[in-house]
Amino acid sequence: MHAAETRMILLDIEGTTSSVSYVFDVMYPFSQKKLPAYLASNWDNEKVQAACNQLAIDVGESGLSAWGESKEACQQVIDRVVAEANKLIAADVKATGLKEIQGLIWAEGYEAGELKSHFYPDVLPAIEAWKGAGFDIRIFSSGSIKAQKVFFKYTEYGDLAKYLSGHYDTTTGPKKEAASYKFIADDSGVKPSQVTFLSDVVEELDAAREAGMNTILVRRPGNKPVADENGHHAIESFAQLKFTLAV
């Protein structure tokens, strides 16, 4: 059983709390199927416009206007957004604009009861115990903050969002850069040495460790094999963890 003194537990989602296959086999296809009709129905929405503009920037354009400005060009622009989004999804690129659009679509799906998030069975007992013991629990994921919130709210185990104190996404910074983790520590008011970050990706853990955080490598069924743990303690279940609350 791994023990560490900490105040804040920072969690990745995909491959850590939830299966990779749920994201790739359920969530991504759902957003791709809904994308054309969703954009057509919500094109004048400010959040949709902002997300699409960011997607255009993500793929190297100056903004959405590079693909057309007139009302007549609307369908042409939507078609281009869909095409570029599908390319990013196929390449598994964690682009901010794409994640924002997906988050909006997933929110509708969750609220309509079309989606229920998968979580490993050891997750709920662990976060209940951590929250009850006074730990600050937060999320750092490539998915947008909106997507994170609905992901934890609509689950197979009910509402898990109530256990969380904060969310961070790619607008915070890349997950493989130490500066992102330093920002999270500063934002939460906790020393990096009192934060423990859990992820299935060694490069993310390397960045968190460089920022001064404690790190845990999470091995789950279906995750990519890790040949070199690079000194990070590895677990297969949250039940293997025992934290001491730092004061």
Protein Blocks (a to p, Z undefined) as FASTA:
>chain_A
ZZdddfbdcddfehplpcfklmmmmmmmmmmmmmmmmmmmmmmpmklmmmmmmmmmmnop
abjklnojbfklmmmmmmmmmmmmmmmmmnopacfklmmmmmmmmmmmmmnopaccdddf
klmmmmmmmmmnopacddddfbdfklmmmmmmmcfkbpfklmpgbdcdfknopfkbfklm
mmmmmmnopafklcccddfbfklmmmmmmnopacdddddehiacdfbgnhpacdfbfklp
ccdddZZ
